[in-house]
Amino acid sequence: MTTPLVAHLTDFVDELRRRGIVVGPSALIDAASAMEVLDLLERSRLREGLATTLLVDNSHRGVFDRVFDLWFPVGAGMRTITEDLPRDEDGNLDVEAVRDALAEMLADDPAAGDGRLEQAIAMIVDELGRYGSTKGEAFSAYQAISAVSPQTLIAKIAAAMAGDGEGDAGRPGTEPLYRQAARQKAADLRAAIERETQRRMADRNGRDKVGAYAVPPLPENVNFLSAGAKEQVEIRKTIEPLARLLAAKLETRRRRAHRGAVDVRKTLRASMSTGGVPIELSHRKPRPGRPELIIICDVSGSVAGFSQFTLRLVYALRQQFSKVRVFAFVDTVDEVTEFFDHGEEDFGAAMHHMISTARISTRDGHSDYGNMLAGFVGDYAETLTHRGALLVLGDGRNNYHDAHVDALAELVERARHAYWLNPEAKEHWGTGDSAATDYAEVIDMFECRNATQLGTVIADLLPI
């Protein structure tokens, strides 16, 4: 490899590391070795070769691909267009005819249609995604995608793939197999438009500026409260491996902690052989016991996603506890342990069933932490003992109701350990209708905005 190419690869790996992807020196050496034998003009093979050597966690692939597109672009500047797309009488692209042409291209064998499709995408971005900004000409992936509307292409792509065949309802392309393939091709089209737009904007503004907004965070660093449906799916994939790591860590801590107290009598007796000097300490037999865990979680609005991820993680660790009891609330607290005691096969469905069935909202439907705490003290206070731990999940936004801090103080007094996990940034605690700072005066409150913070806090705080 030439020196400039080695430097470029090193800079690329440094960028991956800045994004949170762990790449060791040996992986960098493997990537360099792969580049020596790969055809650098075959971007798809180069991408796969580098991903194979540099990535350990497949959930990081999305971030890797975005960074790769910035550091190894298709080219620079405008593309040379040799084929044109259908146009109307005024010379503008005929969007409906363009959709038909795209459907035919996407339905073809990729090996036969890639060149035409890439040129079509370049033309779509150039003419449908172009707009004027205060800094001059720019391109918008959203604008181009909205004009083409890949979602509306699914039926056309499926019909083109089916050819003259007939589907289940007498229409070509209605078979599930064709529809599934068409959905994937439409998604690929959307991604290709985004890549082309990103390439052009990187040409204009530089890859650092474009990378600041175009490259998504790693799934484990996505903010719980702002995660969309697609991002929540990616976050969910991080929970199981995280739970395995935490389970091993907790088990190790428990073994070390349960060595047993020093047995003074045995130690003195054993010291007789060393002239009364207690060189070796004797310990009592440990009596390990798995603690109980009581969870109270807010399931209102966007906080419900954070509560669900935390419950998934805790339930994956439930073997570390003698008993796990779950209480949920919006403005009224109710025990919902039974909804989650049948395993994790469909945790999302259990969560939905719980929210729609349990008695968790009996007032105005807005979060009321004060009413919940007072109700918990009145109905469930006896569930907390000095053998167990209390874990409260929520943002502490109380909609200006009475906070009932005294009720929380009573619960903290009853439990052996008590912690509050808050998905909001610490600088927002106590602002607006947040009573977080009031509650933080009587309970240890921790910021848990993403899966990384959640895993760190759970590992450090869960009792052993």
Steps between C-alpha positions, in 0.01 A plus 500: 500500500616852425564744784204729415266199495631376837450848645147516357411161651646606837296821495189300412557268796562800728160636392333167585662515843373855552152367424537244779591191295787313664773411248819344630846520340476141372169579325662799329783277377247246369312777318823618335578144392149467354540822300819364344310216331165671434418694186458853634269587212253234615344705779257231613782251550720758664215591737442136597871431539551793737180423692611139547840599638404806704159425652432274796139597570266473199265758653768758418473429127267793429747749646789329321324525161432873540860573597625278214292697247661823623856370493473282189247684279398387151676804361524874522290766331208449262454168325501466123149409390471296180136397534201720566183441697150575364410869487182700452431765236680768702819294519461413868518143627164324466479362855237235426693376196821510705336272757409252224857508368643453849269205564628327185863570593456376857322186381789410268802295599728746687798386296323615183342819629736654755657748259170634371356512851797694640467756221127527562560563871759766419251673269220481761721659766625761253155609379255405772723543805664828404404818685638845564637585845659808654839341429416418141385186323431197718335158484234345721451124532161561660387713206615245241352204688169682551476566126575139399316346801666154506212364711262547207736300278460173690196380305660599166828329584321182611290497181812552284678216682201269448485574129189352341429271794189547707489550875264374766230747398558475124743792499872451427735550791255455786672187633671561840837400355487770233366760741778430750769525232342819366498659845871428536575648156300814587699533822822457301389778266439733793846419642663557160339845467623587850853387411508704179371808681756450776779469241405825330467691826837363618652628175360842576535532878766243590449158650550618859205739485279250320604218731392704803134459399497220240661224709261365766615414852565140593182317612624486859548879498159594359296717738206299638265799498566602138533154340268429209346160421799384292748616761306324777533174309877549487515588870305185582767291328762633741314389814563124483882513456512775763304280739742210450797720585328643806391156623861378490619815676236477773574132559871576540425782744269275700761224531761748620267680738368187663829376630367525854592713802820441693455230766702643791494180707628279218760757402642517857494123533690461172755760611621270780723324248667829410568625851169684531553707184184481281677458167199348323145613558223246539157590365155384594311299242327742268123503492428637157152621440352648188332832575148597404447777246201734488462708183265797467486631142332789324334372179356829376591654165857482374626381840328166431778411253768557763302294755459217251873483420587506871245229581638286219848534643395432859291199400794360307685520834214368715693186593724728706206572734282288723193691384420782259178695542396767252264792565392739224325834504386801307320675784404188703726209592408135444699177519562356154746220576268237352524658154874431481534172688448283192837566342630746242366342180278800430599766748355780288158333487511446877580868545209602275262263676609635837450864399152432363387271784663600829351762731770760445299809399190601692525880493585734210742264320807715569795390712446557873798375696367640826170313480688185399740521795222566749303210355800267513559583866134431577459178299840338446744636760533156661662366179817692590729344760861538603580192289393666178568790268278765347548618141292796375489567125377835369578860416338649811280737298205536733275740304514745792320261740601453864832310490443315834874484564422372851344187352815430296713554812295236682554249218875571498511445876329161464729364227857382538596676175304762306587653163324714241590477129411813304506502115531880484828688487602615845498866398125471436415368846291748693403703192135561412276242666793276602518407868820300442719724713255471792500122476879490458534646850362178656604232246811439289400610149701411189487622142420216255448652156618203291585131517866567578415707807229254598738205492764688700252607768336158528838329531616737773178526700315170497539336842691181545 
